[in-house]
């Protein structure tokens, strides 16, 4: 250090530069944040850069938060890192991981024009995402797989979403009773996960009959549907909001019911008891930290990881009764109140 920095008490030398590439979707970005805890624990003086499509959900512990822009890509391609960790199998993410200069690459790279595991540690996750039979047989959670790619053992490290929960928004909600948030959508692509409208209506009525406050959650795509549910059940629908405000609304809830969506990982990240409606995904994938209930249809799903239902005999989500979800909600609320 030269004479200008000799007496600086805030100087924190960097001994390692780490580039983390995890672009999207938002829920996957949020559920990758536990890795930051391990990286900081193992390399406390590392300078961490995270490249993503959704910089707004990256916690401030990250030193450089970069959006996927031409400016970011040009900058990264002129830098050198000790390690590049790419956790996306998208071709563009793999291409960048291959191009950026580093001593070591972990996760996924581009080989012969196609995404491929960078080393042996990434092979398990690569195969579970490519081959349905391997995916079905998998017993590791997403976080176990991500940690193993980086050479770590997952030890229950939590999501990092705390900084979004205290934004000062005002909500007209009666907090004298438990507030149950119902996240009614699943996005336009994954319609195989949709739960029928009559089930959401029955669940909302059942929760209200038990004395709970019911709040309908969703984005612009669910706006018309949630307005309809509110008029039919008396549930509260505040509207749809920008992401920081939506996160804060979820934080007002005592419990959240949701499919595999962004709201699932927001709820888990905020430490909320969560009832997860799952059908097309491997149930072992989800880490709920002992604070959730995973509810699946009575008849098995035949459309593993398919965006639309391809079963001509039955649609499995029609065999997930509202009564079972209601029972799971009541059980979790009783446990959390103890």
C-alpha positions as CSV (number, residue, x, y, z in Angstrom):
1,X,0.0,0.0,0.0
2,X,1.3,3.5,-0.8
3,X,1.5,6.4,1.7
4,X,-2.0,7.6,0.8
5,X,-3.6,4.5,2.2
6,X,-1.2,3.7,5.0
7,X,-3.4,5.1,7.8
8,X,-6.8,4.1,6.4
9,X,-8.8,2.2,8.9
10,X,-11.4,1.1,6.4
11,X,-9.1,-0.5,3.9
12,X,-10.3,-4.1,3.3
13,X,-7.9,-5.9,1.0
14,X,-9.3,-8.3,-1.6
15,X,-7.6,-11.6,-1.9
16,X,-9.9,-13.3,-4.4
17,X,-12.3,-12.3,-7.2
18,X,-15.3,-14.4,-7.8
19,X,-17.8,-14.0,-10.7
20,X,-21.2,-15.6,-10.1
21,X,-23.5,-16.0,-13.1
22,X,-27.1,-16.7,-12.3
23,X,-29.4,-14.9,-14.7
24,X,-33.0,-15.9,-13.9
25,X,-35.7,-16.6,-13.3
26,X,-36.3,-14.4,-10.2
27,X,-37.2,-17.3,-8.0
28,X,-34.1,-19.2,-9.0
29,X,-31.9,-16.1,-8.3
30,X,-33.4,-15.7,-4.9
31,X,-32.9,-19.4,-4.0
32,X,-29.3,-19.2,-5.0
33,X,-28.5,-16.5,-2.4
34,X,-27.6,-19.0,0.4
35,X,-24.5,-19.7,-1.6
36,X,-23.3,-16.2,-0.8
37,X,-23.2,-17.1,2.9
38,X,-20.8,-19.9,2.2
39,X,-18.7,-18.0,-0.2
40,X,-18.2,-15.2,2.4
41,X,-17.6,-17.6,5.2
42,X,-14.9,-19.5,3.1
43,X,-13.4,-16.4,1.5
44,X,-14.2,-13.4,3.7
45,X,-12.0,-11.1,1.7
46,X,-13.3,-12.1,-1.7
47,X,-14.8,-9.5,-4.0
48,X,-17.9,-11.0,-5.4
49,X,-19.5,-10.0,-8.7
50,X,-23.0,-11.3,-9.6
51,X,-24.3,-11.0,-13.2
52,X,-28.1,-11.4,-13.5
53,X,-31.3,-10.4,-15.3
54,X,-32.8,-9.3,-11.9
55,X,-30.3,-7.2,-10.0
56,X,-33.0,-5.8,-7.7
57,X,-33.1,-9.0,-5.7
58,X,-29.4,-9.4,-5.2
59,X,-28.5,-8.7,-1.6
60,X,-26.1,-5.8,-0.8
61,X,-23.4,-8.3,0.5
62,X,-22.5,-8.6,-3.2
63,X,-19.7,-6.2,-4.1
64,X,-20.6,-5.7,-7.8
65,X,-24.2,-6.3,-9.0
66,X,-24.3,-6.3,-12.8
67,X,-27.3,-6.5,-15.1
68,X,-27.2,-8.4,-18.3
69,X,-26.3,-5.5,-20.6
70,X,-23.7,-4.9,-23.3
71,X,-21.8,-2.6,-21.0
72,X,-21.6,-5.4,-18.3
73,X,-20.5,-8.1,-20.9
74,X,-17.8,-5.9,-22.4
75,X,-16.5,-5.1,-18.9
76,X,-16.4,-8.7,-17.7
77,X,-14.7,-9.9,-20.9
78,X,-11.8,-7.5,-20.1
79,X,-11.4,-8.7,-16.4
80,X,-9.7,-11.7,-14.8
81,X,-11.2,-13.7,-11.9
82,X,-9.9,-16.3,-9.6
83,X,-13.0,-18.3,-10.2
84,X,-16.1,-18.0,-12.5
85,X,-19.2,-19.9,-11.2
86,X,-21.9,-20.2,-13.8
87,X,-25.1,-21.8,-12.5
88,X,-27.2,-21.4,-15.7
89,X,-27.3,-23.9,-18.5
90,X,-28.5,-21.2,-21.0
91,X,-26.2,-21.0,-24.0
92,X,-25.5,-17.3,-23.6
93,X,-24.5,-17.7,-19.9
94,X,-22.3,-20.7,-20.8
95,X,-20.7,-18.8,-23.6
96,X,-19.8,-15.9,-21.3
97,X,-18.5,-18.2,-18.6
98,X,-16.2,-19.8,-21.3
99,X,-15.0,-16.4,-22.5
100,X,-14.2,-14.6,-19.2
101,X,-10.6,-15.0,-18.1
102,X,-10.3,-17.0,-14.9
103,X,-8.0,-19.5,-13.1
104,X,-10.9,-21.9,-12.6
105,X,-14.4,-22.4,-13.9
106,X,-17.2,-24.1,-12.0
107,X,-20.7,-24.9,-13.1
108,X,-21.5,-24.8,-16.8
109,X,-19.5,-23.7,-19.9
110,X,-19.9,-23.9,-23.7
111,X,-18.2,-26.9,-25.3
112,X,-18.5,-27.4,-29.1
113,X,-21.3,-24.9,-29.1
114,X,-23.4,-26.6,-26.5
115,X,-23.8,-26.2,-22.7
116,X,-21.7,-28.7,-20.8
117,X,-20.5,-29.2,-17.2
118,X,-17.2,-27.4,-16.5
119,X,-16.0,-30.2,-14.3
120,X,-17.1,-33.4,-12.6
121,X,-18.8,-31.6,-9.7
122,X,-21.3,-30.1,-12.1
123,X,-22.2,-33.3,-13.9
124,X,-25.0,-34.4,-11.5
125,X,-26.9,-31.1,-11.8
126,X,-26.4,-31.1,-15.6
127,X,-27.8,-34.6,-15.9
128,X,-30.8,-34.0,-13.7
129,X,-31.8,-31.0,-15.8
130,X,-31.4,-32.8,-19.1
131,X,-32.6,-36.4,-18.6
132,X,-36.1,-36.9,-17.1
133,X,-35.3,-40.4,-15.6
134,X,-32.3,-38.9,-13.8
135,X,-34.3,-36.0,-12.7
136,X,-37.1,-38.2,-11.3
137,X,-34.6,-40.3,-9.4
138,X,-32.8,-37.4,-7.9
139,X,-33.0,-37.0,-4.1
140,X,-30.9,-33.9,-3.7
141,X,-32.3,-30.4,-3.3
142,X,-31.5,-27.6,-5.6
143,X,-29.3,-26.0,-3.0
144,X,-27.4,-29.3,-2.3
145,X,-26.7,-29.4,-6.0
146,X,-25.6,-25.8,-6.2
147,X,-23.3,-26.1,-3.2
148,X,-21.7,-29.3,-4.6
149,X,-21.0,-27.5,-7.9
150,X,-19.0,-25.0,-5.9
151,X,-17.2,-27.6,-3.8
152,X,-19.2,-27.1,-0.6
153,X,-21.6,-29.1,1.5
154,X,-25.0,-27.5,2.1
155,X,-25.5,-26.9,5.8
156,X,-28.9,-25.3,5.9
157,X,-27.7,-21.8,4.9
158,X,-30.8,-19.5,4.5
159,X,-31.9,-17.3,1.7
160,X,-30.8,-13.7,1.8
161,X,-33.9,-11.5,1.3
162,X,-34.2,-9.6,4.6
163,X,-33.3,-6.2,3.2
164,X,-36.6,-6.2,1.2
165,X,-39.0,-6.7,4.2
166,X,-38.8,-3.3,5.8
167,X,-39.7,-0.8,3.1
168,X,-42.3,1.2,4.9
169,X,-45.3,0.4,2.7
170,X,-48.7,0.9,4.3
171,X,-51.3,-2.0,4.1
172,X,-54.8,-1.9,5.5
173,X,-54.7,-5.4,7.0
174,X,-56.1,-6.7,10.2
175,X,-53.1,-8.2,11.9
176,X,-55.1,-9.3,15.0
177,X,-55.8,-12.5,13.0
178,X,-53.4,-14.7,11.0
179,X,-53.1,-13.5,7.4
180,X,-53.0,-16.2,4.8
181,X,-51.7,-15.1,1.4
182,X,-52.9,-17.1,-1.7
183,X,-50.6,-16.8,-4.7
184,X,-53.0,-17.9,-7.4
185,X,-50.9,-17.9,-10.6
186,X,-48.0,-19.8,-12.1
187,X,-47.1,-17.8,-15.1
188,X,-48.2,-18.0,-18.7
189,X,-45.7,-20.8,-19.7
190,X,-46.2,-23.4,-17.0
191,X,-50.0,-23.9,-17.2
192,X,-49.6,-27.6,-16.2
193,X,-49.2,-26.2,-12.6
194,X,-52.5,-24.3,-12.5
195,X,-54.9,-25.1,-9.8
196,X,-58.6,-24.8,-10.8
197,X,-60.4,-21.6,-9.9
198,X,-63.1,-23.4,-7.9
199,X,-60.4,-24.8,-5.6
200,X,-58.9,-21.4,-4.9
201,X,-62.4,-20.2,-4.2
202,X,-63.1,-23.1,-1.8
203,X,-59.8,-22.6,0.0
204,X,-60.4,-18.9,0.5
205,X,-63.9,-19.5,1.9
206,X,-62.6,-22.3,4.1
207,X,-59.8,-20.1,5.6
208,X,-62.2,-17.3,6.2
209,X,-64.7,-19.6,7.9
210,X,-61.9,-20.6,10.3
211,X,-61.3,-16.9,11.2
212,X,-58.3,-16.1,9.1
213,X,-57.7,-13.0,7.0
214,X,-57.2,-14.0,3.3
215,X,-55.1,-11.9,1.0
216,X,-54.9,-12.7,-2.8
217,X,-51.4,-12.4,-4.3
218,X,-50.3,-12.2,-7.9
219,X,-49.0,-10.1,-10.7
220,X,-50.7,-8.4,-13.7
221,X,-51.5,-11.8,-15.2
222,X,-53.6,-12.8,-12.2
223,X,-55.3,-9.4,-11.8
224,X,-58.7,-10.3,-13.4
225,X,-58.8,-13.7,-11.7
226,X,-57.9,-12.2,-8.3
227,X,-60.6,-9.6,-8.6
228,X,-63.1,-12.4,-9.4
229,X,-61.9,-14.4,-6.4
230,X,-62.2,-11.4,-4.1
231,X,-65.8,-10.7,-5.2
232,X,-66.8,-14.3,-4.7
233,X,-65.1,-15.0,-1.3
234,X,-64.7,-11.6,0.4
235,X,-60.9,-12.1,0.4
236,X,-58.7,-9.0,0.2
237,X,-57.1,-8.2,-3.1
238,X,-54.9,-5.1,-2.8
239,X,-53.8,-5.2,-6.4
240,X,-50.5,-6.1,-8.2
241,X,-47.3,-4.2,-7.5
242,X,-43.7,-3.7,-8.5
243,X,-41.4,-6.4,-7.1
244,X,-40.1,-4.6,-3.9
245,X,-43.7,-3.7,-2.9
246,X,-44.9,-7.3,-3.7
247,X,-42.1,-8.7,-1.5
248,X,-43.2,-6.4,1.3
249,X,-46.8,-7.5,0.9
250,X,-45.8,-11.1,1.2
251,X,-44.0,-10.2,4.4
252,X,-47.3,-9.1,5.9
253,X,-48.6,-12.7,5.6
254,X,-48.5,-15.2,8.4
255,X,-48.5,-18.0,5.9
256,X,-48.4,-18.3,2.1
257,X,-50.0,-20.9,-0.3
258,X,-48.4,-21.0,-3.7
259,X,-47.3,-23.2,-6.6
260,X,-43.7,-23.3,-7.8
261,X,-43.4,-19.6,-8.6
262,X,-41.3,-16.5,-7.6
263,X,-43.7,-16.1,-4.6
264,X,-42.6,-19.5,-3.3
265,X,-39.0,-18.4,-2.9
266,X,-40.0,-14.9,-1.6
267,X,-42.0,-16.6,1.1
268,X,-39.2,-19.0,2.0
269,X,-36.7,-16.1,1.9
270,X,-38.8,-14.1,4.4
271,X,-39.1,-17.1,6.7
272,X,-42.9,-17.5,6.2
273,X,-44.6,-20.9,6.8
274,X,-45.4,-22.0,3.2
275,X,-47.8,-24.5,1.7
276,X,-46.4,-25.6,-1.7
277,X,-48.7,-27.0,-4.3
278,X,-46.5,-29.2,-6.5
279,X,-47.1,-31.6,-9.3
280,X,-44.6,-31.6,-12.2
281,X,-41.4,-31.2,-10.2
282,X,-39.3,-33.5,-8.1
283,X,-40.4,-33.0,-4.5
284,X,-36.8,-33.4,-3.3
285,X,-35.8,-30.2,-5.2
286,X,-37.3,-27.8,-2.6
287,X,-35.6,-26.7,0.6
288,X,-38.3,-25.4,3.0
289,X,-36.2,-25.4,6.1
290,X,-38.6,-27.3,8.2
291,X,-41.2,-24.5,7.9
292,X,-43.4,-25.8,5.1
293,X,-45.8,-28.4,3.8
294,X,-45.6,-29.8,0.3
295,X,-49.0,-30.9,-1.0
296,X,-49.3,-33.0,-4.2
297,X,-52.3,-34.4,-6.1
298,X,-53.9,-37.7,-5.1
299,X,-53.2,-39.1,-8.6
300,X,-49.6,-39.0,-9.9
301,X,-48.4,-36.5,-12.4
302,X,-47.5,-38.0,-15.8
303,X,-46.1,-34.8,-17.2
304,X,-42.8,-34.4,-15.4
305,X,-41.4,-31.0,-16.0
306,X,-43.7,-30.2,-18.9
307,X,-45.2,-26.7,-19.3
308,X,-48.6,-28.1,-20.5
309,X,-50.4,-31.3,-19.4
310,X,-49.9,-34.1,-21.9
311,X,-51.9,-36.8,-20.1
312,X,-55.0,-37.7,-22.1
313,X,-56.5,-39.7,-19.2
314,X,-56.6,-37.1,-16.5
315,X,-55.2,-33.7,-15.3
316,X,-53.5,-34.4,-12.0
317,X,-54.2,-30.9,-10.5
318,X,-57.9,-31.7,-10.6
319,X,-57.1,-34.4,-8.0
320,X,-55.8,-32.0,-5.4
321,X,-58.8,-31.1,-3.2
322,X,-59.0,-27.8,-1.4
323,X,-59.7,-29.6,1.8
324,X,-56.2,-31.1,1.9
325,X,-54.6,-27.7,1.3
326,X,-56.8,-26.2,4.0
327,X,-55.7,-28.9,6.4
328,X,-52.1,-28.2,5.6
329,X,-52.6,-24.4,6.3
330,X,-54.3,-25.0,9.6
331,X,-51.6,-27.4,10.7
332,X,-48.7,-25.1,9.8
333,X,-50.4,-22.1,11.5
334,X,-50.9,-24.0,14.7
335,X,-47.3,-25.1,14.7
336,X,-45.9,-21.6,14.0
337,X,-48.1,-20.2,16.8
338,X,-46.6,-22.6,19.4
